[in-house]
Amino acid sequence: MPPYNQAKLWQLISPMLPIGAYHYSQGLEQAVERGWIRDRAEAVKWISELLHHTIAHIDLPIIHRAHRFWRSKDIPSLQYWDEVCRSHRETRELRDEEDAMGRALMRLATELNQPIPTWRPGYVVAFSVFAVNAEISETDALSGYAWAWCENQVVSATKLIPLGHTEGQLVLRDLIEQIPIAVDEALECSDEDIGNSAPGLALASMWHETQYSRIFRS
């Protein structure tokens, strides 16, 4: 990928991107609250399993398709996969996260004079749209999305468990090795195989909705 396009990818996955990703832990806060995650090893296990069971079977294969359909201006197919993605968000707060981050990213795209769909896509499809507009390849978009998701989970873990910053980097080191595997899984995923359920995540997210004191919105 040319250096200029690399810089656009870095912009898209930067924690400074004003989409509010730092507000969300995706069930991690409740998992820590219930004692499921108490140290670095358990954080690696939780994040890695979600990377393979949900991200690699929902988010990434949908990005793979949405990237292609926005590039070819196949709007009905793009909207279809947006609806499929939303249908796999199993709790209210996960659906709210998908919607809020998608709206924020499309608002940013508009301010950057990028073309956007006529409806408000969720975050996964919005990410794909932004990637195509920035001339980021499908594979780089998949890897970048997986990296950004892992990094946000690790940032949440350092606050919640808590982990030191060095321990957080050790978690990232272990997760980095899993990202190419997750991308390959996504590229091999057929339309019929898209979708998976992580009962622990769904329960943690539902319980988190009524958690008395919390840091994150999900």
GINORBEL-V302088 format. One line per field, one symbol per residue. phi: phi as a letter, one per 40 degrees, with the letter a starting at -180 (. if undefined). Layout:
BEGIN
phi=???
END
This chain:
BEGIN
phi=.ddccdccccccbcccdcbgdccbbfgcccccdcgcbbaccccdccccccdccbccbbccccddccdcccccgccdcccdccccccccccbdcccccdccccccccccdcccgccbccbcccccccccccccdcgccdccccccccccccccccdcccccccbcccccccccdccdccccccccdcccccdccchabbdcccccccccdbccbacbca
END
